[in-house]
Amino acid sequence: MKKTVYDLLKKYNGTLILKDATAAGVSRVTLKRMVDNREIEREYPGVYTLPGQFADELLVAQAKFDKGIISHATALDLYDLSDDIPKKIHLTVPYNYHISAESLKKYAVEVHYTKPEWYAVGKTVTQSYVGNPIIAYDMERTLCDIWNPWSKSSEEIKIKSLQGYMTKKERDLNKLSRYRKIIPTSDEMKYYIKSLV
């Protein structure tokens, strides 16, 4: 079983989530023994790493908050659309999803709520900073969230993110236009897009 644990740690770039371990047939007893023997460390409840290694915080946040989709400032950073390094992990969840204030603080998460009909718009699988698969909003949805009239993002971040997006080969202005018809965005966004095309 230890070999399976090490294989999983390798597969997930040094971070093992309990549900992935149990799905592979690793028992909690095995993990506890390995922790007790200092072969692995328990970073958070249900999260294991090799000794001295940092956990993949985005993977951990999604394991803890299963409805959370990486969004806003964190998604901007993932797509290299901003110079700002987010102090917290930004997750979007449906309105009816409850997260305790204690959990938000413990996992350094800032939560954004969205209407159920908007929740899946732009949802995609991408890679965390260390290469693990995570669920995030795509670039177009992220821009819509940043340019939403209720967004707390600064004008500088809004403009720089749009400028960065326009330099990307994989940008999709048709998709961005479709999303803007679904998710409210500031009228200024349209003018900035026109000036950058």
C-alpha positions as CSV (number, residue, x, y, z in Angstrom):
1,M,0.0,0.0,0.0
2,K,2.9,2.4,0.7
3,K,3.9,2.2,-3.0
4,T,0.4,3.2,-4.0
5,V,0.6,6.2,-1.7
6,Y,3.9,7.3,-3.2
7,D,2.6,6.7,-6.7
8,L,-0.5,8.9,-5.9
9,L,1.7,11.6,-4.4
10,K,3.8,11.5,-7.6
11,K,0.6,11.6,-9.8
12,Y,-0.8,14.6,-7.9
13,N,2.5,16.5,-7.8
14,G,3.1,16.0,-4.0
15,T,-0.5,16.4,-2.7
16,L,-2.7,13.5,-1.9
17,I,-6.4,14.0,-1.1
18,L,-8.0,11.3,1.1
19,K,-10.8,10.6,-1.4
20,D,-8.2,9.9,-4.1
21,A,-6.3,7.6,-1.7
22,T,-9.4,5.6,-0.7
23,A,-10.5,5.3,-4.3
24,A,-7.2,3.7,-5.1
25,G,-7.7,1.2,-2.2
26,V,-5.5,2.9,0.4
27,S,-6.9,2.7,3.9
28,R,-7.0,5.4,6.5
29,V,-5.0,3.1,8.7
30,T,-2.2,3.0,6.2
31,L,-2.1,6.8,5.9
32,K,-2.2,7.2,9.7
33,R,0.7,4.8,10.1
34,M,2.7,6.6,7.4
35,V,2.0,9.9,9.2
36,D,3.0,8.4,12.6
37,N,6.3,7.1,11.0
38,R,6.9,10.5,9.4
39,E,6.9,9.1,5.9
40,I,4.2,11.6,4.9
41,E,2.7,14.6,6.6
42,R,-1.0,15.5,7.2
43,E,-1.2,19.1,6.0
44,Y,-5.0,19.5,6.6
45,P,-7.7,17.0,7.5
46,G,-7.7,14.6,4.5
47,V,-4.7,16.1,2.8
48,Y,-1.2,14.5,2.8
49,T,2.2,15.5,1.4
50,L,5.7,14.3,1.5
51,P,7.7,15.7,4.5
52,G,8.7,19.3,4.0
53,Q,6.6,19.7,0.8
54,F,3.9,22.3,0.4
55,A,0.4,21.2,-0.5
56,D,-1.2,22.3,-3.8
57,E,-3.6,24.9,-2.2
58,L,-5.9,25.1,-5.2
59,L,-6.4,21.3,-5.2
60,V,-6.9,21.3,-1.4
61,A,-9.5,24.1,-1.7
62,Q,-11.5,22.3,-4.3
63,A,-11.4,19.1,-2.3
64,K,-12.7,20.9,0.8
65,F,-15.3,23.0,-1.1
66,D,-16.6,20.6,-3.7
67,K,-18.9,23.1,-5.4
68,G,-16.2,25.8,-5.5
69,I,-14.9,26.9,-9.0
70,I,-11.6,28.8,-9.2
71,S,-12.6,32.3,-10.2
72,H,-11.9,36.0,-10.1
73,A,-8.4,37.1,-9.0
74,T,-7.2,33.5,-8.7
75,A,-8.3,32.6,-12.2
76,L,-6.8,35.9,-13.5
77,D,-3.5,34.8,-12.0
78,L,-3.8,31.2,-13.4
79,Y,-4.3,32.6,-16.9
80,D,-1.6,35.2,-16.5
81,L,-4.0,38.0,-17.0
82,S,-2.9,40.0,-13.9
83,D,0.3,41.0,-12.1
84,D,-1.5,40.9,-8.8
85,I,-0.9,37.8,-6.6
86,P,-4.1,37.0,-4.8
87,K,-3.9,36.9,-1.0
88,K,-6.7,34.3,-0.9
89,I,-8.1,31.6,-3.2
90,H,-11.2,32.9,-5.0
91,L,-14.0,30.4,-5.4
92,T,-17.4,30.8,-6.9
93,V,-20.3,28.7,-5.5
94,P,-24.0,28.6,-6.0
95,Y,-26.1,30.8,-3.7
96,N,-27.5,27.8,-1.7
97,Y,-24.0,26.4,-0.9
98,H,-23.0,27.1,2.7
99,I,-19.4,27.6,3.8
100,S,-18.5,28.4,7.4
101,A,-16.5,31.5,8.2
102,E,-14.1,29.3,10.1
103,S,-13.4,27.2,7.0
104,L,-12.9,30.3,4.8
105,K,-10.3,31.6,7.2
106,K,-8.6,28.2,7.7
107,Y,-8.2,27.6,4.0
108,A,-7.6,31.3,3.0
109,V,-10.7,31.3,0.7
110,E,-12.7,34.3,-0.5
111,V,-16.1,33.1,-1.7
112,H,-18.3,34.6,-4.5
113,Y,-21.9,33.6,-4.9
114,T,-23.6,33.2,-8.2
115,K,-27.1,32.4,-9.4
116,P,-27.6,28.7,-10.2
117,E,-28.3,29.5,-13.9
118,W,-24.9,31.2,-14.2
119,Y,-22.9,28.7,-12.1
120,A,-21.9,26.4,-15.0
121,V,-21.2,29.2,-17.6
122,G,-17.5,28.9,-18.5
123,K,-16.7,26.0,-16.2
124,T,-13.7,24.2,-17.4
125,V,-10.8,21.9,-16.3
126,T,-7.4,23.5,-16.3
127,Q,-4.2,23.0,-14.3
128,S,-3.1,24.3,-11.0
129,Y,0.2,26.1,-10.5
130,V,1.9,22.7,-10.0
131,G,0.0,20.9,-12.8
132,N,-2.9,19.2,-11.0
133,P,-6.3,19.2,-12.7
134,I,-8.7,21.7,-11.2
135,I,-12.0,23.2,-12.1
136,A,-11.9,26.9,-12.9
137,Y,-13.8,29.4,-15.0
138,D,-12.4,30.0,-18.4
139,M,-10.8,33.3,-19.4
140,E,-14.0,34.7,-20.8
141,R,-16.1,34.0,-17.8
142,T,-13.4,35.3,-15.5
143,L,-13.4,38.6,-17.4
144,C,-17.2,38.8,-17.1
145,D,-16.9,38.3,-13.4
146,I,-14.2,40.9,-13.0
147,W,-16.2,43.4,-15.1
148,N,-19.5,42.6,-13.3
149,P,-20.9,45.9,-11.9
150,W,-20.8,44.3,-8.4
151,S,-17.1,43.3,-8.7
152,K,-14.7,44.8,-6.2
153,S,-11.8,44.7,-8.7
154,S,-10.0,47.9,-9.3
155,E,-10.2,49.7,-12.7
156,E,-6.5,49.0,-13.2
157,I,-7.0,45.2,-12.8
158,K,-10.0,45.3,-15.1
159,I,-8.1,47.1,-17.8
160,K,-4.9,45.1,-17.5
161,S,-6.8,41.8,-17.5
162,L,-8.6,42.8,-20.7
163,Q,-5.3,44.0,-22.3
164,G,-3.7,40.7,-21.4
165,Y,-6.6,38.7,-22.8
166,M,-6.4,40.5,-26.1
167,T,-2.8,39.3,-26.5
168,K,-3.7,35.6,-26.0
169,K,-3.8,33.4,-29.1
170,E,-6.6,31.3,-27.5
171,R,-8.9,34.3,-26.8
172,D,-12.5,33.8,-28.1
173,L,-14.3,37.1,-28.6
174,N,-17.4,35.4,-29.8
175,K,-17.6,33.4,-26.6
176,L,-16.9,36.5,-24.5
177,S,-19.8,38.2,-26.4
178,R,-22.1,35.3,-25.6
179,Y,-21.2,35.3,-21.9
180,R,-21.7,39.0,-21.7
181,K,-25.3,38.5,-22.8
182,I,-25.8,36.1,-19.9
183,I,-23.7,37.6,-17.1
184,P,-24.0,41.3,-16.4
185,T,-20.9,43.3,-17.2
186,S,-20.1,47.0,-17.1
187,D,-20.9,49.0,-20.3
188,E,-17.3,50.3,-20.2
189,M,-16.1,46.7,-21.0
190,K,-17.5,46.9,-24.5
191,Y,-15.8,50.2,-25.2
192,Y,-12.4,48.9,-24.0
193,I,-12.8,45.7,-26.1
194,K,-13.5,47.9,-29.2
195,S,-10.5,50.1,-28.6
196,L,-8.2,47.0,-28.2
197,V,-9.4,45.0,-31.3
